């Protein structure tokens, strides 16, 4: 999770826009993080295509430059692509993401930047909802009160993502790309896109988005587009239930956004990252010819969870990708599992110690328990399995004396 502030920044940047088709609210908050790296966009009618509406959330990492650049430019690259102009919207979205990466590489201000960003966008044209996603921000639709995923998170441990990472020369360790990046698709992050012999879709980290399409009808009530600061805390259905109940009370979506940010914010910074991230949220109410009052009556109806049967929902992956050669570096390897277990043990011990009320309790409980101060790996010359061992501070002192 990284360093956090001593107190969260709870000031919110909140906006509301509407026309005859949409009522939109958005809000973002820095929270416990040292800096605000998110960006978002909501445009009811694009300047280059008046019949198209665009909504996007960009969750930056390593700095805010890529997310901010995306917020200002991604919609332009999409609608200006030749595929989009010719009516192939899905491929136009893909080309737009790739073009944005290329634009940053050719921009004097951006090309040396080392940051990256997720991107999840919802584009509505001719009553068709197109969702493009690269990374682990997420878009969800409420359809008759049922949470329907419009995008799927791109994590390094997912089988298809792992396969591409290994084939491009990378590896997955502790569910991170090369042991570092917690998502497997992103804008920017050019240090993972160095293979000149590979296309953008085959790089260790690819910018290429996954695109889904849905024909809108009156069953579609609203969209929730948010970064993982929200989704790490709330499930898809919990978020839909939260928003729907408040919309049914006539509460404006921008106020609901603020309420959800407060709901997701951790009371302290010791929750293993949950509720401690930057948070950005857009709610798009789909009027579809209804007045605001008629829309409120729609979301007051009881939820119909049989609706999910009408959608082709991508199943959750349960089988990890196993690379052709065991490099003993991945978190699925015996060494990876042992290191992870040791780290989890130390974290659990620390949490338990902190929960004790006084020093005497600590001494009584921990008199027979030794901390795991470090992890070492012995590589054996005879090719026998490497040995994982814990390093004790006393051992370190002895080795130093010798």
C-alpha positions as CSV (number, residue, x, y, z in Angstrom):
1,X,0.0,0.0,0.0
2,X,2.9,2.4,0.7
3,X,3.2,5.4,3.0
4,X,0.1,7.1,4.3
5,X,-0.8,10.4,5.9
6,X,-1.3,10.7,9.7
7,X,-4.8,12.0,8.9
8,X,-6.9,11.5,5.7
9,X,-7.6,14.3,3.4
10,X,-11.4,14.2,3.2
11,X,-12.0,17.3,1.0
12,X,-14.0,16.2,-2.0
13,X,-14.1,17.5,-5.6
14,X,-17.8,16.9,-6.4
15,X,-19.6,17.7,-9.7
16,X,-23.1,17.3,-11.1
17,X,-24.2,17.5,-14.7
18,X,-27.4,16.5,-16.5
19,X,-29.4,16.7,-19.8
20,X,-32.5,15.0,-21.1
21,X,-30.7,11.6,-21.2
22,X,-28.5,11.5,-18.1
23,X,-28.3,12.7,-14.5
24,X,-24.6,12.4,-13.5
25,X,-22.8,12.9,-10.2
26,X,-19.1,12.4,-9.5
27,X,-16.8,12.9,-6.5
28,X,-13.1,12.1,-5.7
29,X,-11.1,12.2,-2.5
30,X,-7.4,11.9,-1.7
31,X,-8.0,10.0,1.5
32,X,-5.0,8.5,3.4
33,X,-2.6,8.6,0.4
34,X,0.2,11.1,0.3
35,X,-0.9,12.4,-3.1
36,X,-4.0,12.3,-5.3
37,X,-3.3,10.3,-8.4
38,X,-6.8,9.7,-9.8
39,X,-8.5,11.6,-12.6
40,X,-11.9,11.3,-14.2
41,X,-13.9,12.6,-17.1
42,X,-17.7,13.0,-17.8
43,X,-18.8,14.6,-21.1
44,X,-22.5,14.4,-22.1
45,X,-21.8,15.3,-25.7
46,X,-18.3,15.0,-27.2
47,X,-17.2,18.0,-29.2
48,X,-16.0,15.7,-32.1
49,X,-19.1,13.5,-32.0
50,X,-22.2,15.2,-30.5
51,X,-24.2,12.0,-30.4
52,X,-21.6,10.3,-28.1
53,X,-21.4,10.5,-24.3
54,X,-18.2,9.6,-22.5
55,X,-17.4,8.7,-18.9
56,X,-14.0,7.6,-17.6
57,X,-12.0,6.9,-14.4
58,X,-8.2,6.8,-14.4
59,X,-6.4,5.5,-11.3
60,X,-2.7,6.5,-11.4
61,X,0.2,4.9,-9.8
62,X,3.8,6.2,-9.5
63,X,2.5,9.7,-10.0
64,X,-0.5,11.6,-11.5
65,X,0.8,12.5,-14.9
66,X,-0.5,9.6,-16.9
67,X,-3.9,9.6,-15.3
68,X,-4.3,13.3,-15.8
69,X,-3.1,13.1,-19.4
70,X,-5.6,10.3,-20.0
71,X,-8.4,12.3,-18.5
72,X,-7.7,15.1,-20.9
73,X,-7.0,13.1,-24.1
74,X,-8.3,9.5,-24.2
75,X,-11.8,10.4,-25.5
76,X,-10.2,12.5,-28.2
77,X,-7.9,9.7,-29.4
78,X,-10.9,7.3,-29.5
79,X,-13.3,9.5,-31.5
80,X,-10.5,10.6,-33.9
81,X,-9.5,7.0,-34.8
82,X,-10.4,5.9,-38.3
83,X,-12.1,2.8,-37.0
84,X,-14.4,4.9,-34.8
85,X,-15.2,7.2,-37.7
86,X,-16.1,4.3,-39.9
87,X,-18.6,3.0,-37.3
88,X,-16.4,0.2,-35.8
89,X,-16.7,1.6,-32.2
90,X,-15.2,-1.4,-30.4
91,X,-12.0,-1.4,-32.5
92,X,-12.0,2.4,-32.4
93,X,-11.8,2.2,-28.6
94,X,-8.9,-0.2,-28.8
95,X,-7.0,2.0,-31.3
96,X,-7.7,5.0,-29.1
97,X,-6.0,3.4,-26.1
98,X,-3.0,2.5,-28.2
99,X,-2.8,5.9,-29.8
100,X,-2.8,7.6,-26.3
101,X,0.2,5.5,-25.3
102,X,2.0,6.5,-28.6
103,X,1.1,10.1,-28.0
104,X,2.7,10.1,-24.5
105,X,5.8,8.5,-25.9
106,X,6.1,11.3,-28.4
107,X,5.3,14.1,-25.9
108,X,8.3,15.9,-24.5
109,X,6.5,16.4,-21.2
110,X,5.4,12.7,-20.9
111,X,7.9,10.5,-22.6
112,X,10.3,10.3,-19.6
113,X,7.5,9.9,-17.0
114,X,7.6,6.5,-15.2
115,X,4.0,6.5,-13.9
116,X,1.1,4.6,-15.2
117,X,-2.7,4.5,-14.9
118,X,-5.7,2.3,-15.2
119,X,-8.5,3.3,-17.5
120,X,-12.1,2.3,-17.5
121,X,-14.4,4.2,-19.9
122,X,-18.1,4.0,-20.7
123,X,-19.1,5.4,-24.1
124,X,-22.7,5.6,-25.1
125,X,-23.7,6.0,-28.8
126,X,-26.9,5.1,-30.6
127,X,-28.3,3.6,-27.4
128,X,-25.4,1.1,-27.2
129,X,-23.2,1.1,-24.1
130,X,-19.5,0.4,-24.9
131,X,-17.1,-0.2,-22.0
132,X,-13.3,-0.3,-22.4
133,X,-11.1,-1.4,-19.6
134,X,-7.4,-1.6,-19.0
135,X,-6.4,-2.4,-15.4
136,X,-8.4,-2.8,-12.2
137,X,-10.7,0.1,-12.1
138,X,-14.3,-1.1,-12.8
139,X,-17.7,-0.3,-14.3
140,X,-20.9,-1.9,-13.1
141,X,-24.5,-1.5,-14.3
142,X,-27.6,-1.8,-12.2
143,X,-30.1,-3.7,-14.3
144,X,-33.4,-4.2,-12.5
145,X,-31.4,-3.8,-9.3
146,X,-29.0,-6.6,-10.2
147,X,-25.3,-5.7,-10.5
148,X,-24.0,-6.6,-14.0
149,X,-20.2,-6.2,-14.5
150,X,-19.3,-4.2,-17.5
151,X,-15.6,-4.7,-17.1
152,X,-13.3,-7.3,-15.5
153,X,-10.1,-6.6,-13.5
154,X,-6.8,-7.3,-15.1
155,X,-4.6,-8.9,-12.5
156,X,-1.2,-10.6,-13.1
157,X,-2.4,-13.8,-11.5
158,X,-5.2,-14.3,-14.1
159,X,-4.3,-17.1,-16.4
160,X,-4.4,-15.2,-19.7
161,X,-2.6,-12.2,-18.2
162,X,0.1,-14.5,-16.7
163,X,0.6,-16.3,-20.0
164,X,1.3,-13.0,-21.8
165,X,3.6,-11.7,-19.1
166,X,5.8,-14.8,-19.2
167,X,5.8,-15.1,-22.9
168,X,7.0,-11.4,-23.1
169,X,9.9,-12.2,-20.7
170,X,8.4,-11.1,-17.4
171,X,7.2,-13.0,-14.4
172,X,4.6,-12.9,-11.7
173,X,5.6,-12.9,-8.0
174,X,3.3,-12.2,-5.1
175,X,0.5,-11.5,-7.6
176,X,2.5,-8.7,-9.1
177,X,4.2,-8.1,-12.5
178,X,7.9,-8.7,-11.9
179,X,7.1,-8.6,-8.2
180,X,6.2,-4.9,-8.5
181,X,3.0,-3.9,-10.4
182,X,-0.4,-5.1,-9.1
183,X,-2.2,-4.9,-12.4
184,X,-1.3,-6.3,-15.8
185,X,-2.8,-3.8,-18.2
186,X,-2.3,0.0,-18.0
187,X,-1.7,3.2,-19.8
188,X,1.9,4.3,-19.5
189,X,4.2,2.0,-17.4
190,X,6.6,2.1,-20.4
191,X,9.3,0.2,-18.5
192,X,7.1,-2.9,-19.1
193,X,6.7,-2.2,-22.8
194,X,10.3,-2.4,-24.1
195,X,10.0,-5.3,-26.5
196,X,10.3,-3.7,-30.0
197,X,9.7,-7.1,-31.6
198,X,6.2,-7.4,-30.0
199,X,3.0,-5.6,-30.7
200,X,1.3,-3.6,-28.0
201,X,-1.1,-6.5,-27.2
202,X,1.8,-8.8,-26.4
203,X,3.9,-6.6,-24.1
204,X,4.5,-7.6,-20.4
205,X,2.0,-4.9,-19.5
206,X,-0.4,-4.1,-22.3
207,X,-2.4,-1.0,-22.9
208,X,-4.9,-2.9,-25.0
209,X,-8.4,-2.7,-23.4
210,X,-11.0,-5.4,-23.1
211,X,-14.2,-4.0,-24.6
212,X,-17.8,-5.1,-23.9
213,X,-21.1,-3.9,-25.5
214,X,-24.7,-3.8,-24.2
215,X,-27.8,-2.6,-25.9
216,X,-29.6,-0.3,-23.5
217,X,-33.2,-0.7,-22.5
218,X,-35.4,0.4,-19.6
219,X,-34.1,-2.4,-17.4
220,X,-30.7,-0.5,-17.3
221,X,-31.0,2.0,-14.4
222,X,-27.6,3.5,-13.7
223,X,-23.9,2.9,-14.1
224,X,-21.2,3.0,-11.4
225,X,-17.7,3.7,-12.6
226,X,-15.0,3.7,-10.0
227,X,-11.4,3.0,-9.1
228,X,-10.3,0.1,-6.9
229,X,-10.4,2.4,-3.8
230,X,-14.1,1.7,-4.0
231,X,-14.2,-1.9,-5.2
232,X,-11.6,-3.1,-2.7
233,X,-14.2,-2.2,0.0
234,X,-17.5,-2.9,-1.7
235,X,-18.7,-5.8,-3.9
236,X,-20.5,-5.0,-7.1
237,X,-23.9,-5.8,-5.6
238,X,-23.3,-3.9,-2.4
239,X,-22.4,-0.8,-4.4
240,X,-25.5,-1.1,-6.5
241,X,-27.7,-1.6,-3.4
242,X,-26.1,1.4,-1.7
243,X,-26.7,3.7,-4.7
244,X,-30.1,2.4,-5.6
245,X,-31.6,2.8,-2.1
246,X,-30.5,6.4,-2.0
247,X,-31.7,7.2,-5.6
248,X,-35.1,5.8,-4.6
249,X,-35.1,8.4,-1.8
250,X,-34.6,11.2,-4.4
251,X,-31.0,11.9,-3.2
252,X,-28.9,13.4,-6.1
253,X,-26.2,11.2,-7.5
254,X,-23.4,13.6,-6.6
255,X,-24.4,13.5,-2.9
256,X,-24.6,9.7,-3.1
257,X,-21.0,9.7,-4.5
258,X,-19.8,11.7,-1.4
259,X,-21.7,9.4,0.9
260,X,-20.1,6.3,-0.7
261,X,-16.6,7.8,-0.4
262,X,-17.2,8.4,3.3
263,X,-18.6,4.9,3.7
264,X,-15.4,3.4,2.1
265,X,-12.9,5.5,3.9
266,X,-11.0,3.5,6.6
267,X,-11.2,5.0,10.1
268,X,-7.4,4.5,10.4
269,X,-4.5,3.6,8.1
270,X,-4.0,0.1,9.6
271,X,-6.5,-1.8,7.5
272,X,-3.9,-3.4,5.2
273,X,-4.7,-0.8,2.5
274,X,-8.5,-1.3,2.5
275,X,-10.2,2.1,2.6
276,X,-6.8,3.9,2.5
277,X,-6.5,4.5,-1.3
278,X,-7.5,7.5,-3.4
279,X,-11.2,7.2,-4.3
280,X,-13.0,8.3,-7.4
281,X,-16.6,7.5,-8.4
282,X,-19.1,8.4,-11.1
283,X,-22.8,7.6,-11.1
284,X,-24.6,7.9,-14.4
285,X,-28.4,7.7,-14.1
286,X,-29.9,6.5,-17.4
287,X,-33.2,8.3,-17.9
288,X,-34.0,6.8,-21.3
289,X,-37.0,9.1,-22.0
290,X,-38.2,9.2,-18.4
291,X,-38.6,12.3,-16.2
292,X,-36.6,12.4,-13.0
293,X,-39.7,11.3,-11.0
294,X,-40.4,8.4,-13.4
295,X,-36.7,7.3,-13.0
296,X,-37.1,7.4,-9.2
297,X,-40.1,5.1,-9.5
298,X,-38.1,2.7,-11.6
299,X,-35.4,2.3,-9.0
300,X,-38.0,1.9,-6.3
301,X,-39.1,-1.4,-7.8
302,X,-37.9,-4.6,-6.0
303,X,-34.7,-5.9,-7.4
304,X,-35.1,-8.8,-9.9
305,X,-32.0,-11.1,-9.5
306,X,-33.2,-13.4,-12.3
307,X,-32.0,-10.6,-14.6
308,X,-28.4,-12.0,-14.3
309,X,-29.5,-15.0,-16.3
310,X,-29.9,-12.8,-19.4
311,X,-26.2,-11.8,-19.4
312,X,-23.1,-13.7,-20.3
313,X,-21.1,-13.1,-17.2
314,X,-17.4,-14.0,-17.3
315,X,-16.7,-16.6,-14.7
316,X,-14.2,-16.0,-11.9
317,X,-10.9,-17.7,-12.7
318,X,-9.9,-20.5,-10.3
319,X,-7.0,-22.1,-12.2
320,X,-3.7,-20.1,-12.3
321,X,-1.4,-20.2,-15.3
322,X,1.7,-22.4,-14.7
323,X,4.7,-21.2,-16.8
324,X,6.5,-23.9,-18.8
325,X,9.6,-23.7,-16.6
326,X,9.5,-23.3,-12.8
327,X,11.8,-20.3,-12.2
328,X,11.2,-20.6,-8.4
329,X,10.3,-16.9,-8.5
330,X,6.5,-17.0,-8.8
331,X,4.2,-16.8,-5.8
332,X,2.7,-20.2,-6.8
333,X,6.1,-21.9,-6.5
334,X,7.1,-23.6,-3.2
335,X,9.5,-20.8,-2.3
336,X,7.0,-18.1,-3.1
337,X,4.4,-19.8,-1.0
338,X,6.9,-20.2,1.9
339,X,8.0,-16.6,1.8
340,X,4.4,-15.4,1.6
341,X,3.4,-17.6,4.6
342,X,6.3,-16.3,6.7
343,X,5.4,-12.7,5.9
344,X,1.7,-13.4,6.8
345,X,2.8,-15.0,10.1
346,X,4.9,-11.9,11.0
347,X,2.0,-9.6,10.1
348,X,-0.4,-11.6,12.2
349,X,2.0,-11.6,15.2
350,X,2.4,-7.8,14.9
351,X,-1.4,-7.3,14.8
352,X,-1.9,-9.6,17.8
353,X,0.8,-7.8,19.7
354,X,-0.7,-4.4,19.0
355,X,-4.1,-5.7,20.3
356,X,-2.7,-6.5,23.7
357,X,-3.5,-4.0,26.5
358,X,-0.2,-3.8,28.4
359,X,3.5,-4.8,28.3
360,X,3.0,-7.6,30.7
361,X,0.5,-9.3,28.4
362,X,3.0,-9.0,25.6
363,X,5.7,-10.6,27.6
364,X,3.4,-13.5,28.7
365,X,2.1,-14.2,25.2
366,X,5.3,-13.8,23.3
367,X,7.9,-15.3,25.7
368,X,7.9,-18.5,23.7
369,X,7.4,-17.0,20.2
370,X,10.3,-15.7,18.2
371,X,9.8,-13.1,15.4
372,X,10.7,-14.0,11.9
373,X,13.2,-11.3,11.2
374,X,14.0,-12.1,7.6
375,X,13.9,-14.7,4.8
376,X,16.9,-16.1,3.1
377,X,17.2,-18.5,0.2
378,X,20.1,-21.0,-0.3
379,X,20.6,-22.0,-3.9
380,X,22.2,-25.5,-3.9
381,X,24.9,-26.2,-6.4
382,X,23.7,-29.8,-6.8
383,X,20.4,-28.6,-8.2
384,X,18.5,-29.9,-5.2
385,X,15.5,-27.8,-4.1
386,X,16.5,-24.4,-2.7
387,X,16.3,-24.1,1.1
388,X,14.2,-21.3,2.6
389,X,15.2,-20.3,6.1
390,X,14.5,-17.5,8.6
391,X,17.3,-15.2,9.6
392,X,17.6,-14.4,13.3
393,X,19.2,-11.1,14.5
394,X,21.6,-13.1,16.7
395,X,22.7,-15.1,13.7
396,X,23.3,-11.9,11.9
397,X,25.5,-10.6,14.7
398,X,27.5,-13.8,14.8
399,X,28.1,-13.7,11.0
400,X,29.2,-10.1,11.4
401,X,31.7,-10.9,14.1
402,X,33.1,-13.9,12.1
